[in-house]
Amino acid sequence: MASPEEVIEPEAQSSMAQNLGRRRFSKDGHNLSPDELDGLMSSNDGRPFLVVHRLPDIKEAGVPYLMPGIPVTCRVDNTEKYTTRSKVRVGTLYTVRLTHGHFHWTVKRKYKHFQELHRDLYKHKMLISLLPLGRFAKERQQLRAMSEEMPSLHGTERTRRTSSKMKYLEEYLNGLLENAFCRNDHSMLEFLSVGALSFVTDLGPKGLEGPIFKRSGGHRIQGLNCIGHHQFCFRWSRRWLVVKDSFLMYMNRDHGYINFVLLFDPEFRVKVGRSYTDTRYGVCIENFTRSLVIKCSSYRQAHWWSHEINRLAESSDYLKVQRFDGFAPPRENTLTKWYVNGSSFFDNLADALEQAKEEIFITDWWLSPEVFLKRPATENYWRLDEILKRKAEQGVKVCVLLYKEVEMALGINSEHSKRTLMNMHPNIKVMRHPDHVSSVVFLWAHHEKMVSIDQTVAFIGGLDLAFGRWDDSQYRLTDLGLTEESISVNQEEPNGNTGENGEVDSPKPSAPDKQAVQVPDSLTGNTKLWLGKDYSNFIKKDWVQLDKPFEDNVDRTQIPRMPWRDLSAAIHGKAARDVTRHFIQRWNFTKIFKNKYKDNFYPYLLPKSQSTADSFSFTVPGSKKAKVQVLRSVDRWSAGTCECSILNAYIHTIENSEHFIYIENQFFISCADGKTIHNGIGDAIVKRILRAHREQKKYRVFVVIPLFPGFEGDVSTGGGVAIQAILHFTYRTLCRGEQSILSKLREVEDKWTEYITVCGLRTHSQLCQTLVTELIYVHSKMLIADDRCYIIGSANINDRSMLGSRDSELAVFVEDEERVPSIMGGEEYQAGPLALALRKECFSVLVGASSDPSININDPISDEFFFMEWNASAELNANIYDKVFKCQPQNAVHSMRELKEYSSKAPLCDTDPEQAAEELKAVRGLLVHFPLKYLCEENLLPPLATKEGMAPVGLWT
């Protein structure tokens, strides 16, 4: 293998402009070190998982497939009769059961296979003896340990009797396996059906292996079958097939690279016969994305392979459609943890990344390589790209999947992210998807956010690893780096969900690398929490020039930042394996679909077995056990399969809730009409409220959404067309038109306020001696029901996220299995500890209970809390902000004319700052009512003459 120096191209310039079309690395950069070889050779409990990523190196280094020092024993315990091709002679098929360490497997062999093995071993022995070449030195040393004569297979009176012949063959094979030369010979390994992946512990049982011929083509995704590779014109290739407990794959044994991976799914089928395969002794293996045809050597072998593949697959959870029509079942006793805001999430994620030993998988809508995970940053050690580079240098394989945006519509610059990461180390691989022209996907996005570490711990939710996302419960509007408050970021949350956000408690395995590609000014003594582009107010100005990450995007002395509220979750074990399997499915699908990723630099990924999922090398501090199910929205364009389990889970949870639901979401576009909107979440809310009304039972719906959508523009000056478009569909869902929630609640008349409340979040501060306010951008995608379960993920409440056929999304549905005493509706109640703590954490900050212990948030549906705390705070705060700042949106503004008049009035903060500051002291928490009458006299749909107006309606919904 070439040395790193031979495959490195000149390092990219800071602008990245010159080398965008080229990779700095063309292959993995180093051979197996002596320590790595020792690790592979000395493993007694099976091979380490890193074998999967080093198959060519293992072959080149001559690492034996069987584990040194671990005996292989065989037992021949069964025979079957079969008719030969001549249909005259009846042959015998022997069942050979093998054991190697804790691995057990079975092969079926004819007597002639024993003869062929004996002949091949004898030939190899003679070749080594007669040719004194240096490359045979190791084999000659092994031969010296062998007896003078090899065991004989010549027939005798004893061996003619079947029972004794079985015993003799068993003794013969065990005798060969006691010698290192014989047991590591290629012919012996093929006889035993042993390959490089046979004894990788994390891949589960050894499974089924062997040489086959596979037919080209068979892909079910449009565009993946080349012209000429159909049933009348195809090619056959010899491959080594490996079947494990949740997937099968084939590889080229000559060079050691994996050629294809087929994951088991509900469409998985194994069919035998010419009618299915158009070939003699053919086996057709199908899943949702491919119909793979292999050719066996005989009728009996084809049926044996079919039987064994089905036997291995039958225990897989992925063969069945699970609850909510999902791909993964609920996983009981799963360690999980929730996060409110990015500070504790990024902190725990940084520590988890430091623990990675094998793999790091990341998928994001937007990824900023230069984002800091621990703050304030006084050096580059906890910068994302530096962490990934450090782990890659330690041998960890880092695979990143990014959404490839339409550049004219979005400025997230995924090309910069890709090149920055891939130029750091050959162990970092980055793929982008989709190719908009070839896949005919222009409107939809990969919106999910996920990090998986060693397929053991996974983080998912609403937080991209990107600029603007880090925040805590203080929701600061300013960051000049001049005051002590700027560095007081250690906010403890209940349930241990916020860690210390400094660097004191975080061990550093190695010294920080000072040679970063993009280096800010000296960070020594830095007290700023948001550096460069990280300080943002995207409604004032969207991100630009992301290849200059440490240049401010807005003037932080004049413009307050927009705080970011979000939720995420950490999960362990089997649920983490489910999340990782989704990533692997998408990664392998992208590798197949895009020609530029078909080379061996981008590897096929393999999922670990669920049988080893409960072995943790580390756990996230503060995690607790619950039942966890992984949900997703995917389609053929995004992952090669179809699913909308997130939508089904939302509707199920709402319909089956007994006391309340609490929703925080970036969007709220629902109420299906079969034409414009198709998701039924709003309809489920209406039905549940009407049921409570008819039963005369107390039921509450809390909805928290952003006061304005997250698009650049100012509605008051005629801009913000995209903002108005989202507002149109939000108001259509809430209160305007026949399909809205309030229209469908006409049965309850004006009592709808007893059931549902809709709020946004706002805060205030002082910037350079000037009073300022800004909305808190709610980017959360969360639902809590009855203090017993919750959903956290990346899916917004709109058709884009929920239908499955549009954006790809990930979420987790967490159900508490334990109970703790609580109160609901004035009565004793058994709540779930995780869901209760999450709801209290949210409510305490939003209504101000975290700073005022007299506010009681224990009973979420009581009249005292619902009316006197939640709604009263929201109304009070809205009135104060209107009086002091004249801020938008506002209920009193019904038209553009009124908006201009409203905006022209001088606010109290300008005319009487002292009085304004006094008024603001009465603000309680962060809640303000969402103004349902804002611009109610205007048509907020984009004018047809604008680019927004020419876009399909589905872009906004």
N, C-alpha and C positions, 0 to 999 in steps of 0.2 A: 504493500500500500504506500502511496506517496506520502511524503512528510507534509506537515502543514504549510511549510514554506513553498512547496511545489504547487499548491492549489489555491493560494491566496492571491487575489488580484490587488492592485493598488487600492489603498484605503480611500473611501468616499470622502469628498469634500463636504464641508459643513452644509452647503446648500443642497447637497444630494443631487444636483441637477445633472451632473455629467454621467453618473453611473446608474441611472434609474433602470436601465434595461438589462443590467448585468448583475449576477450574484458575485459577491466577494469570495464565497466558498463554493466549490463545486462538489466536494465530497467530505465525509467526516474526516477529521483532521489527524487522528493518531491511531497507532496499533495498540493492541492489548499490552498493558504494562505487566511486568512480572508479578506485581501484587494482585492485579486483576486476574491473571492466569491462576495464581495460587488460590484465589477466592473461588474460581470455577472448579478447580481440581479437588479442593478439600471439603466441599459441601457434602455432608452426610445425610441431610434431610431433603435433598433435592437441589436442583440447580437454582441459582438466583434468577429473578425475573429479567435482569439486564441481558441475559442470554438472548432474549427476543430481539434486542437492538444490535447485537454483535454477531449475528449468524455468519456473515462472510469472514469476519476476523477469526471466529472460532474454527471455521473450516481451514483457513490458512495456517493457523497456529497448531493444527492437529490435535485440538482438545478432544479426548475420547467422548463418545456419546454416552457410554455407560459410566457410572460414577466409580472412580478408582477406590479400591478397598471395600466396596460393597458387593457381596456375592450375588450372583444371578442363579436362581434355582428353577428347575422345570419339573413338571409332573405331566406325564402322558396318561390321561385317565379316561379317555373315551375314544371310541372308533365309530365311524359311520361308513356304510356301504354306498357306493355310487357306481353308476354304469358308465363305462368309457365310451368314447365316440364310436367305436366299432359296434357297441351294443351287444358284444359277445362276452367280454371279460368284465367281471365285477371287481372294482378297486376298493381300497380302504383309505379312509380319510381320518387322520389322527388329530385329536384335540390336545394341544399343548398349552398348559397353564403355567405362566411364568410369574416370578416374584423378584423384584429388585428394590431393596429397601422397603418403603411403605407403598410402592407401586405394584399393582397386579394387573395382568392382562392375559388375553387368550389369543392364540393363533391356530389356524387349521392347516395342516400340511399332509401331503401325500408322501408315500415312501420315496418316490422319485426325488422329492425336494430334499430329503435327507441325503440321498445319493449325490445330488448336485452340490450340496453344501460340502460333503466330504471331498468331492473332486476339486472344488474351487480352493478349499483350504490346502489340499495337497499340492496343487499347482503353485499357489502363493508361497508355500514353504520351500518348494524346489527352486523357485525363481530367486528367492532371497539367498538361498544357499549357494547358488551357482553364479550370481552376479554380486560381487563384493563392492557395491556402490555405497557411498557415504550416506545416502538418504535412507538406506535400509538398516542402518546401524541399530536403531531402536528396536526394529522387528527381530534382528538377529539376537539381540540381548534377551528378548522375550522367548525366542526359540530355545535358548539354552536351558530355560526352566522347564522345557517340555520333555516328555519321555521320548525315547528313541523312536518308537513307532506310534503312529496315530491309531486310535481305536478303529477296528475293522467293521465294515458293514456287510461282509460276505455272509450269505445265508448259511445256517446250520440247521440241524434237526431241531434244536431248541428254538431258533427264531422262526421256524415255520408255524409254530403254534402262536395264534394271535395274542393270547394273553401274555405269554412270555416275551413276544416280540415288542409289545408295548413297553414292558419293563426294560428290555435291552436298549431300546431307542432312548428311553429316559436316562439310563445310566450313561449311554454314549454321549448324549447332549450335555449332561451335567459334567462329564469328564472334560469335554471341550471347553466349557464355560469356566472351568477352574484355572485355565491358562490365559494370561493376558494377551498373547499373540492371537489365539483363536477367537476369543470373545470380542476383540476390537477389530477383527477383519471385516471388510466391507460385506462379504458374502454372508457372514454370520449376522451382522446387523440387519441386513435385508431379510434373512430368514426369521429373525426375531421381531421384525417390523419395528425397528428402533431408529429414531432420528434425533436431530439436535434439540427438538422441543419435547421429547418424550418425558423427561423427568424434571421439568420446570414446575416447582411446587405450586406456584400461584396460577398456573394454567389448569389446575385440578387433576383429575385422574389421567392416566396415560392416554386413554382413548384408543382410537383406531388409526392405524397408519399403514401406508404401503404405496408401491408404485402403481400409477394408473396412466392412461391416456385420456386427456381432456380435449373437448371440442371447443373451438373458438366461438365467440358470439354468445347469444342467449340473453343479453342484457335487455331488461324491460323498460329502461329509460330511453326516451327518444334521442337519437343521435349518437348512441354509444356503440351500435353495431356497424362496423365498417362495411362498405359495399363489397359483396363477394363472400361474406362470412355468414351466409344463410344456409339452410339445410341442403341446398344443392351444390354449394361451393364453400367449403370450410376446410380448416386445417386441424390436424391432430398433433398434440405436443405431449411428450412424456414428462410427467410431473410426479412429485411426492405428495400424496394427499394426507392431511392430518385432520382428524375429527376429535374435537373436545366436547365438553358438556354444554357449551352455549354457542359454538361456532364451528365451522370447518374452513380449512384453507388449503391451498396447494402452493408448492414452491419448486424452484429449479434446484435440484440437489447439487448440480455441478458448481454453481457459484454461491449458493446459500441465500439468495434473496427470495422473499415472499412475493408471489405473483398475484394472489387474490385472496380475499377474506369474505366469507359468506356467513352473516349472522343469522342465528335462528330467530324466527318471528312467527306470528300466527298464520302466515301463508306458507310456512315451511312444509314441504312434501317430498317424499322419496318414492319414485316410480321406477319400475323395472320392466324391460321388454322393448321390442322393436316398435310397438305401436306408440310408445312415448318418446323414444329416442332415435328412431330411424336408423338404428345400428344394432348389430348382433352383440349380445351380452352387454347392452348399454344400461346405465343407471342415470335417471334424470333427477337432479336435486334442485328444488325450487324454493325461493323465498320471494319477498315482495319486489326485489330489484333484479333478480336474475334467474334464468332457467339453465343450470349448468349440467352438461351431459358428459359423463365419463364412460370409458370403455374398459371392461374387465376381460380377463383371459378365458373365462368359462362361465357357463350358465350358473353353476353352483357358486362361484365366487361373486357373481353379480347379486345373487340372492343373499349370500352371507354379508356382503357389504351393506346392502339395503337394510337387513335385519339389525346389524350392529349400529349403523347410523341412527336408526329409529330408537334403538335401546338407549344409546347415549343421550339422545335429544329429549327423551320422554320426561326426564326429571327437570328439564329447563322451565323456569317460570315464564320465559319469553315466548313459548309456543301458544299461550292462551291470551285472549283479549281480557284484560284485567278490569277492575272497577273503574268506572267513568270512561270505559272504552280506551283505557290507557295501555301502555306497553309494559309497565312495571307494577307489581302488586304492592299493597301496603306492607311495610317492613316493621314488625313489632320490635320493641326494646332497642330502638335506634337512638344513639347519642346525637343530640341536636342542640342548637343554640340560635337565638334570634339576635339581631342587631338593629337598633334604631340609630340612624345617622352613620356617616362614614368613618368617624374617628376610631371607634372601637373595632369596626369591621376591618379597616385597613391595618390597624395595629395587630390584630390576631392573624390576619392573612400574611403579613410580613413574617411573623414568627413561624407560621406554618410552612411558608416557602423555604425558610432556613432549614426546616427538618426534611426536605425532600431528598430522597436517596436514589430514585429511579426515574420518575417521570413528573413533569408539570404540564398540564393541559390547560389552555386558556382560550375562551371564546368571548368576544365582546362586540357590541355595536360600534364602539369607539374605544381605542386604547391609546393612551399617551405614555410613551416609553419614559418620559422625564418626570412623571408624577412621583411625589414622595409619599411613602406609606406611613412614615412616622414623623411627627412634627412637634415643635419647629425643627427644621432641618439645619443642623450645624455642620454637616458633611454629606457626601453623596452616598453613604453606605446604605441607606434605606430607600434609595431611588429605585424604581421598578426595574429599569434596564440594567442597573448595576447588580441588583439581586439576581436577575435571570442570568446575567453573564457569569456571576460568581458560581452559581449552581451548574451552569453548562461546563465551566472549567473543571468542576468536580466530577463530571461524567454523567450528570443528569440530562435526560433528553427533554427538551422544551419544545412543545408543539403549540402553535398559536393559530387560531382560525379567526379571521377578521371579516367583517362585512365590507364588501367592495361597493362603495357608494357611487351614485351618479354624480360626478364631480360638479356639474352645472347646478345641481340642486342642493348639495351638501358640501360643507367645507371642512370635514373631519380629517381629510388627508390621510387615508389609510395607507397610501403608498409610502409616505414618510415613516409611518409606524413600522411598516414591514421592513423597509431598508435599514432603518436604525437598528432594529433587533437582529436582523440576519447578518449584518456586517460585524456583529460582535463576536460570534463564535459559531462554528459549524454544527454544534449540537442544538442550536436554536433554529427551528424551521417555522416559517410563517406562510400560510396560504390565505388567499382572499377569494371570496365567492359572493355573488355569482358574476359570471361574465354576462353582461346585460343583453348583448346582441345574440350570442349563441344560445342562451337559455331563455330568451324572450321574457326576461323578468326586469322590468323597469321601475315598477311601483313599490315592490315589496322588499323587506330588509330582513337580515339576520339580527334580531333584536335581543336575543338572549345574552345573559352575562353569567359566566361560570368559570371557576378555577377548580381543577382537580389535582390532588397531590398524591402520587403513588397509588392512584385508584383506591385510596383508603379514606381520605377526607376530601370533601367538596364544599365549595362556597358558591351559593347562587342567590339571586335576588335582583334588585333594580340598579345596583351600583356598577357602572363601568369603571375600569381602572383608568380613569381619565381626569382631565382638568375640571375643576369646578365642583367635583363630587364630595370632597372631604369636608365634613362639618361636624359639629357637636350640638348639644342641646342649648348652647348659648346663642347660636345663630347670629354671629357677629356680622355687622354691616361694614365694618372698617378694619383695615389691617395696615397700619403705617409702621408697625414694628417699633413704636416709641414708648409703649407703656407696659407695665407689668401684666395688665389684663390680657395683653396679646399672647402671653405665653402660659396662661393658666388654662391648660386644656385637659386637666385630669378630672373628668366628670364621671364619678362612679354611678352606674345604673343599678337598679334592683336586679337580683338574680345573677349578679356578677357578670353582666353583659358588656361592661365597658372596662377595658384594661387601662393600665398606666400608659399614657401616650408619649412618654419620654423615651430615652434610650437607656435609662439606668438599669431596668430589669431585663434587658434583652441582651443575651450573650452574643458576642461577635466571633464567629469561627475564624475569621481572617481579617487582616487589616484592609481598610477600604482602598479601592482602586482609584488612584488619583487621575488616571488617564482616561477620562470619559470622553465620548465623542462630542457631546454637547455639555459644556461646563459653564455654570453660572459664575457670577462674581464670587469672591471668597465668602463662604458660608460661616466662617468663624464668628461666633457671637450673634448670629442671626436670630431674630425674634419674630420674624414674619411667619405666618402660617400658610399663606398663599403666595408663592413666588411666580412672577411673570404672568403667563397666560392663565395660571390657576386662579388668579384674582379676576372674577368675571361678573358681568351683568349682561347676559346674552339678549335680553329684551332691548337694552340700550344699544348694544353692539355685539353681533355674533363673532365667534372666533375667526381670526384670519392669521395667515403667516405662522402656521403651527410648526414650521421648520425653524422658527426662532422662538423656542419655548420660553425663554427667560426674559423676553421683552414684554412689558405690560401691554395688555390688550385695551384697557381703558385707564383713564387718569384716576388713580386711587385717592388722590387728594380732592377730587371733585365729585366722583360717582361712587355711591355705595355699592358694595358687592351684593349679589342676590344669593341669600342663603339657600342651601339645598337639603331638603328633607327626603330621606330614603330608608328603605328597610332591606335587610338581607338575612341569610341564614347559613349556618354551617351544619353539615350532616356527615355521619361516619358510616362505616361498614357497608352493608348490602345496599342501602339507599345511595351511598356515594358511588358504589359500583354501577348502579342504575344510571346515575348522572353521567358517569364516565363512559358507559356504553353508548349513550346518546352522542357524546362528543366523538367517539370512535366511529360510529355510524356516519356522522357528518364528515369527518376527516377522510375516511376511506371513500365515501361517495364523491367528495370534491376531488380527490386524487384520480379517480377513474374518469370523472367528467371533464376535467381540464387537461389538455394535452401537455401544458408546461409543467405539470406536477407528476407526470407519468414516469420520470426517471427515478433511479434508486436513491437519489438524495432525499427525496420525500418518502419515508417508509410507510408501509401498511402498519396499522396499529392493531394490537390484539387485546381483547378484554380479559381481565383476570376472572378466575372462577369465583362464584359465590361461596364455594366450599371453604375458602380461606379468608372470607371477608371480615371475620370477627377478630383477626389478628392485627392489633394496632401497634405500630412503632411509636406513635404519639397520638394524643387527643387534644382537642381545643379546650382550654381551661373554661370551666363554667358550664360545660355541656350537661344536659340531662336527658333521660330516656323518655321516648314517646313513640307512637306509631307514625311512620312517615311514608308517604307515597309520592314518588316523583311523577310530575305531570308535564305535558308539553303540547305545543301547537307546531305541527310540521306538515309539509306537503311533499309531493313528488319533486318539486323544484328545489326544495331546501334540504331534504334528507333522504329522498327516495321512497318515502312512505307517507301515509296520511294519518293524522290524529288531531283531535281537538279536546283532549281530556281536561284541559284547564277550564274551558267553558262549561263542560259537563259538571265539573266539581263545584264551580261557583254556583250554578243553578241548583244543584243538589243541596249544597250547604244552606243557601237562602231558603229554599222550600222547606227544609227540615229544621230550621232554627226555631227555637221556642220562645226566646226572650228578646234578643236583639242581634243586629249585625252592625259591625263597625267597618267602614270602607275608607281607605286612603288610596287614591289613585291619581295618576297624572292626567287621565282623561275619563270622561263619563259620557260615553256616546252609546246609547242602547235603545231599547223598545223597538222590536222588530216590526217592519211593515211589509216585508217580503220584496221590497223594491230597492230602497236606499239603505236601510239598516236590517241586519239579519240576526244579530245576537240577541238572546232573550233574557239577559240579566235584569234589565229594567222591568220587564214583564213579570219576572219571578218576584221582584220586590213588590210590585203592585198586588199580585195575587196573595202574597203573604200578609200584607197590610190589610187587605180586604177580609181575609180569613180572621185576623185578629179583631177587626171591627165587628164582624158578624158574631163572633164568639164572645165579644165584650171583654177581651183580654188585653192586658198591657203589652205593647210590643213597640220597640224603638228601632229606627234606622238612622245611623250616623254616617254622613258622607262628608269627607274632606277632600277637596280638589284645589288646584291652583286658581288663584283669582284671575290670572291671565295665562293663556297657553304660552309655551316657551319658544316664541318666535320673535325675531328682531322687528321692531316697528313701534310707531306711536299712533294709536287710533285717533287721538285728538287732533292730529295734524293731517289726517287723511291717509296715513300709512297703515302698516300693520294689517294688510289684506289677509295674510295667513291667520293672524290672530282672530280676525272677525269670522273667518270660515269655521275655525274650531268652535268659537263661541256660538255660532249659528246652530251647530249640531248638538252642542252641550245644552243649549236652551231648548232645542227641539226635544231632547230627552227629558229635561226637568219640568218645563212649565209652558211651552209654547207649541200649539198645534194639537190635533186630535190624538196623536200617538204619544204625547208626553205623559209622564208619571202623574202629574197633578190633574190632567184631563181625565185620565183613567180612574182617578180617585174621587171623581165627582160624587160618588155614592156617600163618601164620608163628609162631603161639603167642606165647611171651613175648619173641620176638626183634623185636617191632614197634618197640622202643626203638632198634634199630639203623637204622631207616629214617625215623622221624618224631619230631619234637619240637615241643611246643606251649608257647609262653611268653607272658608279659605283661611289662610294664615298670613299674618302680617306682624312686623316688628319695627322698632325705631331705635335710633342711636344719635350720636353726635359726631360729625365729621368736620374737623378743622373749625370747631366752635359753631358749627351750623347744625341745626336739627334736621335729621333726614329720616325717611321711612322707606321701606321696600317690602314687597310681598315675599314670603318664604315660598320657594318653588317646591311644591309637593310633587316629587317624582316617584313616590311609593307606589307599589302594586300589592296591596295587602287587604285581606278580609279576616276579621275575627267574628266568631259566632258563639254566643252563649258562654263566653269565658271557658270554652272547652276545646276549641279547635281554631286553627287559622291557616290561611294560605298566604305564602310569600313567594314572589317570583318576579319575572320581567314583563308579564303580560298586562297591558292596559285594558281598561274596560272600553273596548271598541271592536269593530269588526276586524281591523288589521291584526290585532293580537289574538282574538278569540276564535276565529273561524277555522284556523289551521291551514287554510288554503292561501293565506297571505303571509304575514310576517312569521318567522320562527321564534318560539318562546320556550322558556323553562320555568317551572314553579314546583314548590313542595306543599303538600297538604299534610299538616301536622295535627294529630289528635292526641290529646293527653290520655294516658292510660291510668294515671294515678289521680286521686282527688284530694282537695284541701278544702276546709270549711270556708265559706264566703257568705254573701248575702245577695239576694236577687228579688226585687219587688217587695222589700221589707220582710222577707222570709229567709230562713236558713237555706243554704244552697251549697251543693258540692261542685266546686269548680276544678278545672285542670290547672295545675301549678304554672305551666309554661304560658298557656293562653291568658290566664289571669294576670301574671306578671307583665306580659306584653301589653295588655290593655291598660293596666294601671300606669305603666311607663309612658304610654302615649297620652293618656288623659291628664296625668299629673303635670306634664309640660304644657299641654294645650290650654288647660283652664287655670294654670297658675298654682296648682296645689304643691308643686315642688318648692315654691318660695313662700307659700302660705299654708301651713299645716292645718288651719281651721277648715279648709275646703275638703269635704268628704267625698271621695271618689269610689268608695267601696261598692255602692249599689248603683249600677249604671242606668237602670230603668226607673228608678224612683222619681216621682214628680219633683221632689226637692232638687235632685241633681239635674234632671233633664231640663227643667224650666228655669230654676233659680241659679244654677251654676253654668251649665253648658250654654243654653240659649241666652241667658241674661248677660253672660260675659261676652258672647259674640255680638250682641246688639250694642252693649256699652262700648266695646272697643271700636266697633265700626263707626259709631257716632263721634267718638273722640278723634279718630284718625281723619274723619271728614272735616271736623271743626278745625283741627290743627294744620292739616296738610292739603286739604282739598284733593285727595288722591283718588285715582280711578282703580277699579270700576265702582260706580256709586248708584244706589237705587233711585235717587232723585233725577238721574240723567236718563231721559227716555229717547232722545234724538241727537243727531249730530249737531244741530243748532244749539240745543241745551248744553251739549258737551263743550262747545266752544265758549259759551257764556260762562259755564262752570269753571273752565280752565283759565279764563281771563281774570277771575277774582283772586286777589292777593290772599294767600293763606295766613292764618294766625302766626305760624312759625316765622313768617317774614315781617309781619306788622308788629307783633309783640312777642318776641322770643321767650321772655321770662314767663308770661302768662301761658304760652304754649307748653313750656316745660312743666309748669304746674299742672296743667290739664293732663299731660301724659303720665303723671304719677298715678292716676286712677286706672290705667290700663291693667287688666287682669289676664295674664297668659298671652296667648297668641291668636286666639280664635276671632274671626270676624265673619258675620253672615255673608254668604255668597249672594250678591245683589241680583235677585231674580227679575227685576224690572229694568235692568241696565240696557239701554238702547232698544227697548221693546218696540219702538215705533219704526225701527229701521230694518231693512232687509240686509242681513249680514253676509249673505252669500257673495263670493267674489264676482265682480263685474266680468262679463264674458270677454271684454277686450283685454283683460289682464292675463298674465301667464298663469296665475292661480285659477282664473276663471276657465281657462282652456284645459286645465288638468281634469282627469276623470274624478267624479265624486268620491270614488273609493279611496282616493289618496288621502282624504280628510276623515273618513269614517273608519 
